[in-house]
Amino acid sequence: MKSLALILLAIVVTIASITACNPVTPPGPGVITDDHGRTVDIAETPERIVSLAPSITEILFALDLGNKVVGVTDRCDYPAEVQDKPKMGGYFSTSLEAIIAQDPDIVFSDGHDPVGAQLEALGITMVVLQPKDIAGILLDIELVGEITGKEAAAEELVAEMERRIGAVSARTAGVERPTVFYVIDASDPSKPWTVGFGSFVNTLIALASGENMVKVSTAYLQISLEEVIASDPEMIIGPTSHGTSFLPDLGNLPVWKEMTAVKEGNIYQIEDDLISRPGPRIVEGLEEIAKIIHPELFP
């Protein structure tokens, strides 16, 4: 009897030793549906992850998955740790060979890369995250958490984002809503690019209790200078990229000088990445826009 117990103990120790040396990969969530309506079977929790969009890279790092990220695009620049990750090419010029070389368990894409069909043909698991609104961003964060075994971290991040969004909405509730003209690009000042109801920026302006000057459903569009002059916005906001902006030059143009926003000095800049990347920092973008539109409420 004693010898049998010793044999059983030896078996248990051997199994434990093998398990310690060869840890079992946790099971994945199974079949999920991505933002393109594709069903994807995630059999195991991925250990090697490639991200093909800056917003997705930011989600992965926010969920403490940086150690599993083995590839990013040239445009992925946040957080700072991402600089050391292998590059898979440009945002619109992704290298299929570079991705294959990293032997990823999963590739996250926002649907703009040119290699999606090829990845699928090669049997490489790919999930598309392309949210259409703020709620979609929160759902995508939860989906990434589900896929990667980071459900708790995702729930915590989403709860914090919802809290901050609610705080801005509560503070600006009932206040006057100034008209805002958001200028994406004005390389042709007579036909500036702007945003409509289908854009993230429009949603942020609304949440911050501003009124988008442009009343169309198209997300991104060009409008005539005559339309801008006729609307005479109270505020003009535009993006900066690494500290540079076209807005100061725009305000010096003769016709633009006659607008209320320009005459009253209400021309503002905001870091483009905060409002154009559908990831965790979109909330920071909301807070910055709220400070611009209602500085008296956010001293």
N, C-alpha and C positions, 0 to 999 in steps of 0.2 A: 504493500500500500504506500509505504514511504517512497519507494523507488518510482511508483506511478506519479506521485505528486511532484517528484523532482523532474520527471520527464515532461509533465505538463508545464511546469515552471520554465523549463528550458525552451519549450516551444513558444511560450508567451514572450520570453525575452528575445528570442530570435525574430519573431514577427515585429516586435516593437523596434528592434534594431534596423530591420529592413525598411520599416515605415519611416523611421527618422532619417535614413540615408536617402530614401526615395519618397518624399512627401507626395501625397495624392492630391492632384489638382481638384479643387472643389467643383461640384457640378454647376453648370451655368443655369440661367433662368428658363431655358427651353426655347420655344418659339416666341419671338417678339415681332412687332410690326413697327417699321420705321416711318419717317415723315414722308416717304414716297409711296407709302402703302404696301411696301414689300414685306413679306414674311421671311424672317431670318431665323434659322435654328442655331441657338448658342448652346452647344452641348456642354462646354466646360468654361469656367471663368478664364478669360484671356490673360495671359502673362506677358505677351509681346504686342504692343499697341502702336499703330501708326495713325497719326492725325493729319488730315489734308485740309484743315481750315484753322485759322487763328482762334476763332471763337471756341472751337471744339478743344483745341489745345488748352485754352484757359479753363474750360470746364474740367478737363482731366487733372490739371494741376491743382485746381481748387478742391478736388476730391482726394488729394494726396496720392495721385496715381503717377506722379512724375517718374518714379523709378521703373515703371512698366512701359513708359513711352520710348519707343525705339526709332521713331521717325516723325519729322514734322516738315512743313513747307518753309521756304525762304522767308515768307511773310509772318511766320509765327515768331513773335518777339516778346511775348509776355507770358509768365514772369521771366526774370533774368536767367533763371536756370535753363530755360529752353534753348539758350544760345549754343549750348554744348551738344545738343541733340543732332543726330545725323539728319541731313537735309534731303528731302525727296523731290527737290526741284521747286519751281515757282508755283504760285497759286493756280495759274491757268496753263502751266507747262510741266505738269507732274511727270516724273520719270518712273515708268513702270519697272524698269530694271532696278532702280534704287529701292523700290518697295519690295520687290521679290528678294533682293539681297538681305533684307532685314528679317525674312521669314516670319511675318507677323501672324498672330492668331486672329487678329481682327483689324480692319481698317475702318476708321470713321471718316466720313466725307460729308460735305454740305451740298453735294450734287453738282458742283461747278467744275470738278476735275475732269480731265479728258480721258481718264483710264478706267472709269467705273465698269464698263461692259467687259473690258479685258480682264479685270480682276475677277469678276464673276465667272468668266469663261475658264479661268485658271483654278477655280474652286476656292479662292481666297474669300473668307467671310468679310462682308462689307455692310455697314449700317449707315444710312443717310440721315443726317440731322439737318433739317431745313425748316425751322419754325417760322410761322407767319406772323406771330404776335408775341406779346410778353408772356401770356399764359403758355404758349408753345415752348418758350425758352425754359420755363420752370418744368414743364413736362419732360423736355429733353434731358435736363439735368437728372431728373428722377430715373429716366430710362438708362442713362449712362451708369448711374448708381446700381440699377438692377442688373445690368449686363456684367459689370465688373465686380460685383460683390460688395459695393460701397453704398448699400441702401441707406444705412443710418447717417452717413456723412452727407448724402444727397438730400435726405429729408431735413437735416439740420441746416444745410445751405439754403434750401428753398424756403424754409420757415423764416430765416433771417432776411432773405430778400423780400419776402412778403411783408415782413414787419416794417422794413425801410420804405417800401412802396406805400404802405398804409399810413406811415408817419407823414410822408410828403402830402398825400391826398388829404389827410385830416387837417394839416396846418394851412393848406391853401383853399379849403372848402369855403365857398361863399364869397370869395374875393373877386374883384373885378378882373376880367380876362382880357389882357391887351392882345392886339393882333400881332402875330409873329410871322416874319418872312424868313424861312430857313433857306440859305443859299448853299447848295452843294458845290457848284462850280460856276464861275463867271468869267471864264477865259474869253467868252464873247459876251460883253456886258449888255448887249441888246437882246440876248436870249439866254438868261441865266437858267441853270438847272436847279430844280427845287424838289420838294416832297409833297405828296398828297396823302389821302386818308389811308392808303394801303402800306404805309411805311412805319418803321419803328419810331422814327423821329416824330412823326405826327402823334403817335400814342404818347410819347414822352412829354410833348408840349401840352397835350390835353390833361395828362395826369398832374402836370405842374401848374394847372389852371391858366394856360395860355390858349389863344385861339389861332389856329393855323390860318394864314391868309389865303391859302390855296384850298379851294373847295371841290376837289375832284377825287375820284376813287383810285386813279393811277398812282402807284407808289412813287415813281420817279419820272419827272417830265421837265421839258423846257417850256418856259412861258415868255411872252413878249415883254419888253420893258414898259410898253404902254399899259399892260395889265398891272404891273407892279406900281406904276405911278398912279393909276386910277384907284388902286386899293389903298395906297399910302400907309403902309404898315407902321405900327408904333415902335416895333423892334425888328432889328435884322440880326440874325445869328448865323454863323458859318463855322466850318470845321478848320482846325489847324492840324498840320501833320508835322510832328516833331518840332513844334514851336513856330512854324511858318504859316502864314495866312495871306490870302489875297484881299481880305476885307479892308485893310487900311487904304489900299490903292482904289478900291471900289468907291469908297466914301468920298474920294477926291474928284471923281468924275462930275462934270458940269450938271448933267441931268439928275444924277443920283443925289446931288447936294440939296435938291429942292424937296426931298422926301422928309417927312416928319422925323423918322427914325434917325436920319443923318443929321438934321439940323439940331436935334436934341441930344446928340451924342449917344444914342442907344444902338450902337453897333458892338456886338459881342462875339467872342471866339470861344470855342469849346473843342477839346481834344477829340478828334474824329473817332479814334478807337473805342471811346467810351460809349458812343451812341450807334456805331455802325456794326459792332460785333455782337451777335446775339448770344451772349454768355453772361457770367456772373457780374461783370463790371457794368452791365446795362443799368443797374440800380445806381451806381455812382454817376453815370451819365444823367439819369433822372434828377438826382440831387443837385448836380451842377446846373442843369437847365432851370430848375426851380429857383436856385439862388440868383440866376440871371433875370428871370421874369419877375420874381418877387423878392428882391434883396432885403426889403424891410422885414420879411418873415424869417429870413435865414441870415442873421447877423454873423 
